[in-house]
Amino acid sequence: ISHSAAHYLLAIDELHEDNGYARSIDIARELDITAGSCSTGLKSLLKKWLIEEDKNKFILLSETGRNAVDKIKKNRKLFIEFFIDTLGAKEEEAIITACKIEHLISSHIARKLEKFLKK
């Protein structure tokens, strides 16, 4: 998934954790984008079956979306740990860099990195 899609999915997940729900306007505020831009982004996620919208216009992660979020979070954690513990990066730089690549890594490479870090 794209960097932008990852941000939308993570924002939806965070809003659900914090508020118990996510609406389009909440997502727009979370991402600091206009409501129109948010609507366009959400339509794209709906087409890809990553999110669902209930009858009250609340945004929900689909099973595919939930799996994507779980993978992104796991990859983020792996990268942050690798950048800090193995490469000696500062935490802020590790977080920013992990955010840029967390959704791009293949599952195969992520498993290899996880195995490497457990040694």
N, C-alpha and C positions, 0 to 999 in steps of 0.2 A: 504494500500500500504506500501511498505517497506520504511525504512529510506532513503535508497539510491534513490529510485524512487521519493520520496518527494523532495530530493535535486535537482534532474534533473528537475522536473516540476517547482520548484520555480526558478531555474536558467533560464529556458526558459522564464518564465513569466517576470522575471526581465530584461532579454535581450530585450524582446519585448517592455517593458516600456521605457528602456533607448535608444535603437537603432532602434526600429521599426521592428526588425527581429532577428532571432536566427539561426545560422549555427552550425553545429557539432563542428567545431574548436572553435567557440566562447563559446560554452557550456563547452568544455574541459578546456579552459582557466579559465572560471568562476569557475569551480569545482576543478581546479588545478589537473587534471588527464591527462593521455595520450590520444591521439586521438583514439587509438585502444580500450582502456577501454571505452571511451565515445561512440564509435560506438556500442560496445556490449551492453551497457546500453540502448542506444536509440532503438536498435532492440527489446529489451525486452519491452520497453514502446509501441512500434509500435504494437507488438503482443497483448498487453493488451488494445489496442485502446485508449491509453491515449494521444498519439501524432499522428500527421500526417506529411508527408513530401510532399512539393509541387514539381512541375516539375523542379524548380531551386535549389532543395535540401535545401530549408529553412524549419526549423522545426516549426510546429505550434501545439498549444494545441488543442486537440479535445474537443468536448463539455464535454465529460467525464473527460478529463484532466483539463479543466477550472473549472469544478465543484469541482474536487479534490483540486486544488490550492486555490479556494475560501474557502473551508472547512478548509484546513491547516492554511491559514492566519487568519481565524476567531478563530480557536482553539489556535493558537500562541498568539493572542492578549488576549484572555480570560486567558490563563495560566500566561502570563506575568503580567497582572493586578492582578490576584489572588496571585501570588508569592510575588509581591511587596506590594500590598495594604493590603492583609490579613495576609500573613506570614512574612512580613517585610524583604524579601530578597533584596539584592542589585540588581540593574538593570542588570548588566552583568551576574550574576549568574542566574537570572530569565530568561534571553534571552537564555542562553545556555541550561538550563533545559527544557524550553518550546520547543526548537528545537528538543530535544531528544524524546519528547512524543506527540507533536502536531498532528502527523498523526496516532497515535495509539488509541486515545480515541474514544469511540463509540459516535454516534450522540446523543443517549439518555443521556449519562453522560454529554456531552458538553452542551446540553440544560439545564440540571439540574444545572451545574456550572454557566451558564449565568444567570439563574433565581436567584440563590443564590447571585451572585454579584450585582444584581439590587436591592436587599433588602436594 
